[in-house]
Amino acid sequence: MSMLERIIQNLEIFSKSEKKVADVILESPQSAIHSSIATLAKVADVSEPTVNRFCRRLDTKGYPDFKLHLAQSLANGTPYVNRHVEANDGPEVYTNKIFESTIAHLDSAKNSLDPELVNKAVDLLIQAKQISFFGLGASASVARDAENKFFRFNVPVICFDDIMMQRMSVINSTEDSVVVLFSHTGRTKSMVDVAKLARENDAIVIGITAENSPLAKYCNLVISLDVLEDTDVYMPMASRVAQLVLVDVLATGFTLRRGDKFRENLKKVKSAIKDSRFNKIDE
């Protein structure tokens, strides 16, 4: 976990003064790297001992060691920015915050994604006689997108965002069925029940969810995306976008594994809907 991720994860346990230091660093990590401890303390309106205490809470030896770890975090990818949209933020400010935060989260999710797990998921999807995509709330739109992607693959695909339909569907599962469940937290009780029912009826369950979550316990395969988003407080934005990208990854893997003949069939599908669009107009 990078230093920036550790700061975000520990925001709730910092003291009031330490949180001031965290907010200044998250607002401008690059500036923090080049600031003296006196400068940072002045900007955060805290004492220098508070800055040192903040650094040691993050398991560093002091401010110089903290700056080294922070620099390494920035060198490894897109820096995090303050994700909190304030009441007085104008359109330019909150637009930048949301875009930059999402880019940073996608970068973190990409770096945490295990290619071997992606490959195993593609293996299971390739062998399936029927694929089900289920999600609730924000994840329901991701499940619908997955249905749209895989529908053109000549494999029976279903998608429900109604919990009763999900339950009835998995009760009719067989060992040739693959059920893909989308849940960022993995703590939604009804989704856990669906996973349990699917397993009891011999289906293979893939969970796009948090590791070690209640939902993960009932999945044959878990793909976890490292997106530090508090969905109990904030609108789930970055987690949903990361899930959508993962759907594209799985659909691409599915297409490549099926070979040239399958890709030719996709071209035919694309050609069949060509007439539904107006031609491009050259300017």
C-alpha positions in Angstrom: 0.0 0.0 0.0 1.4 3.4 -1.0 1.9 6.2 1.5 -1.0 8.2 0.1 -3.3 5.2 0.4 -2.2 4.7 4.0 -3.0 8.3 4.8 -6.5 8.0 3.3 -7.1 4.7 5.1 -6.2 6.3 8.4 -8.1 9.5 8.1 -10.7 8.4 10.7 -8.1 7.6 13.4 -6.0 10.7 13.1 -6.4 13.4 15.8 -7.9 16.7 14.8 -4.4 18.2 14.4 -3.0 15.2 12.6 -6.0 15.4 10.2 -5.0 19.0 9.3 -1.6 17.7 8.3 -3.2 14.9 6.2 -5.5 17.3 4.4 -2.6 19.6 3.4 -0.6 16.7 2.1 -3.5 15.1 0.2 -4.4 18.5 -1.3 -0.9 18.9 -2.8 1.5 15.9 -2.3 4.1 17.4 -4.6 4.4 20.5 -2.4 4.7 18.4 0.7 7.7 16.6 -0.7 9.6 19.9 -1.2 8.5 21.5 2.1 10.4 21.7 5.3 8.8 20.4 8.5 8.4 24.1 9.6 6.7 25.1 6.3 4.3 22.1 6.4 3.4 22.8 10.1 2.7 26.5 9.3 0.5 25.7 6.3 -1.4 23.1 8.4 -1.6 25.4 11.4 -0.1 22.9 13.7 3.2 22.4 15.6 6.2 20.7 14.3 5.9 17.9 17.0 2.4 17.2 15.6 3.9 16.7 12.1 6.4 14.3 13.5 3.7 12.5 15.5 1.7 12.2 12.3 4.7 10.7 10.4 5.4 8.1 13.1 1.7 7.1 13.2 2.3 6.0 9.6 5.2 3.8 10.6 7.9 6.1 9.4 11.0 7.2 11.4 10.2 10.9 11.1 9.5 13.6 8.6 12.5 12.9 6.2 11.6 9.2 6.1 8.0 10.1 5.5 8.9 12.4 2.6 10.9 9.6 1.0 7.9 7.2 1.1 5.6 9.9 -0.2 8.0 10.6 -3.1 8.0 6.8 -3.9 4.2 6.9 -3.9 4.1 9.7 -6.5 6.7 8.0 -8.6 4.6 4.8 -8.8 1.5 6.4 -10.4 -1.1 9.1 -10.5 -1.1 11.0 -7.2 -4.2 11.0 -5.0 -6.0 14.3 -4.5 -8.4 15.4 -1.8 -11.6 13.4 -2.6 -13.8 15.5 -0.4 -16.1 17.9 -2.4 -16.7 21.0 -0.2 -20.0 22.9 -0.1 -18.3 26.0 -1.5 -16.4 24.3 -4.4 -17.2 25.8 -7.8 -17.8 23.7 -11.0 -14.1 23.8 -12.0 -12.9 22.6 -8.5 -15.3 19.8 -8.0 -15.0 18.7 -11.6 -11.2 18.4 -11.2 -11.5 16.7 -7.9 -13.8 14.0 -9.2 -11.9 13.4 -12.4 -8.5 13.3 -10.7 -9.7 11.1 -7.9 -11.2 8.6 -10.3 -8.0 8.5 -12.4 -6.0 7.9 -9.2 -8.3 5.1 -8.1 -8.2 3.5 -11.5 -4.4 3.5 -11.3 -4.5 1.9 -7.9 -7.0 -0.7 -9.1 -4.8 -1.5 -12.1 -1.7 -2.0 -10.0 -3.5 -4.2 -7.5 -5.3 -6.5 -10.1 -3.8 -10.0 -10.3 -3.6 -11.1 -14.0 -3.7 -14.8 -12.9 -7.1 -14.2 -11.3 -8.3 -12.5 -14.5 -7.1 -15.5 -16.5 -8.9 -17.9 -14.2 -12.1 -15.9 -14.5 -11.9 -15.9 -18.3 -11.4 -19.7 -18.1 -14.6 -20.1 -16.1 -16.6 -17.8 -18.4 -15.4 -19.6 -21.5 -16.6 -22.9 -20.2 -20.0 -21.7 -19.0 -23.2 -22.8 -20.7 -25.0 -19.9 -19.1 -23.6 -16.7 -17.5 -25.6 -14.6 -14.9 -24.6 -11.0 -13.9 -26.1 -9.7 -10.7 -25.7 -6.4 -8.8 -27.7 -4.1 -6.6 -27.7 -0.4 -6.3 -24.7 1.2 -8.0 -23.4 -2.2 -9.0 -26.6 -3.0 -10.9 -25.5 -0.7 -13.7 -22.2 -2.6 -14.0 -24.1 -5.9 -14.2 -26.2 -4.4 -17.0 -23.1 -3.3 -18.8 -21.6 -6.8 -18.5 -24.9 -8.3 -19.9 -24.6 -5.9 -22.9 -21.0 -6.9 -23.5 -21.4 -10.7 -23.2 -24.8 -10.8 -24.9 -23.1 -10.6 -28.3 -20.8 -13.6 -27.5 -23.4 -16.2 -28.5 -23.6 -17.5 -24.9 -26.9 -17.4 -22.9 -26.6 -14.4 -20.6 -29.1 -13.1 -18.0 -29.0 -10.1 -15.7 -31.4 -9.2 -12.8 -31.2 -6.3 -10.4 -34.3 -7.6 -8.5 -33.3 -9.7 -5.5 -36.2 -12.1 -5.9 -35.5 -12.7 -9.6 -31.8 -13.3 -8.6 -32.8 -15.9 -6.0 -35.1 -17.7 -8.3 -32.6 -17.7 -11.1 -29.7 -19.3 -9.0 -32.1 -21.9 -7.7 -32.3 -23.2 -11.3 -28.5 -23.1 -11.7 -26.4 -26.2 -12.7 -22.8 -27.1 -12.6 -22.5 -25.4 -16.1 -23.7 -22.1 -14.8 -21.4 -19.2 -13.9 -22.8 -16.4 -11.6 -20.9 -13.2 -11.5 -21.8 -11.0 -8.5 -20.8 -7.3 -8.3 -20.5 -5.7 -4.8 -17.8 -3.3 -3.9 -18.1 -3.9 -0.1 -19.3 -7.5 -0.2 -21.4 -6.8 2.8 -24.9 -6.7 1.3 -26.8 -9.5 3.0 -29.1 -10.3 0.1 -26.1 -10.7 -2.3 -24.4 -13.0 0.2 -27.6 -15.1 0.3 -27.6 -15.3 -3.5 -24.0 -16.5 -3.6 -24.8 -19.1 -1.0 -27.9 -20.3 -2.9 -25.9 -20.5 -6.2 -23.2 -22.6 -4.6 -25.8 -24.9 -3.1 -27.1 -25.5 -6.6 -23.7 -26.3 -8.1 -23.1 -23.0 -9.9 -19.6 -21.4 -10.1 -19.6 -18.1 -8.4 -17.3 -15.2 -9.3 -17.3 -12.3 -6.9 -16.1 -8.9 -8.0 -15.9 -7.8 -4.4 -13.7 -7.1 -1.4 -11.3 -9.8 -0.2 -12.3 -11.5 3.1 -15.8 -10.0 2.9 -18.9 -12.0 3.8 -19.7 -12.3 0.1 -16.1 -13.5 -0.8 -16.6 -16.5 1.6 -19.2 -18.0 -0.8 -17.3 -17.4 -4.1 -15.3 -19.9 -6.0 -13.2 -17.0 -7.3 -12.8 -13.4 -6.0 -11.4 -10.5 -8.0 -10.8 -7.6 -5.6 -10.2 -4.1 -6.9 -8.1 -1.8 -4.7 -10.4 1.2 -4.6 -10.4 3.1 -1.2 -13.9 4.4 -1.3 -16.2 4.8 1.7 -19.5 3.8 0.2 -21.2 4.2 3.6 -20.7 8.0 3.3 -20.0 9.0 -0.2 -21.7 8.3 -3.5 -19.9 5.2 -5.0 -18.2 6.8 -8.0 -14.7 5.4 -8.5 -15.6 1.8 -7.4 -18.3 1.6 -10.1 -15.9 2.9 -12.8 -13.3 0.4 -11.8 -15.8 -2.4 -12.0 -16.8 -1.2 -15.5 -13.2 -1.3 -16.7 -12.8 -4.8 -15.2 -15.9 -5.9 -17.3 -14.1 -4.6 -20.4 -11.0 -6.6 -19.4 -12.9 -9.8 -19.0 -14.9 -9.3 -22.2 -11.6 -8.7 -24.1 -10.0 -11.8 -22.6 -13.1 -13.8 -23.5 -12.9 -12.5 -27.1 -9.2 -13.2 -27.6 -9.5 -16.7 -26.1 -12.3 -17.7 -28.5 -10.0 -17.2 -31.6 -10.2 -15.7 -35.0 -13.4 -17.4 -36.1 -15.2 -15.9 -33.1 -13.9 -12.4 -33.8 -15.2 -12.7 -37.3 -18.6 -13.4 -35.9 -18.4 -10.3 -33.8 -17.7 -8.3 -37.0 -20.9 -9.7 -38.4 -22.8 -8.6 -35.4 -21.4 -5.1 -35.7 -22.2 -5.0 -39.4 -25.8 -6.0 -38.7 -26.4 -2.9 -36.6 -24.5 -0.5 -38.8 -27.6 0.7 -40.6 -29.0 1.9 -37.2 -26.7 4.9 -37.2 -26.4 7.9 -39.4 -23.2 8.2 -41.4 -20.5 10.4 -40.1 -20.5 13.9 -41.6 -17.2 15.2 -42.8 -16.6 18.8 -41.7 
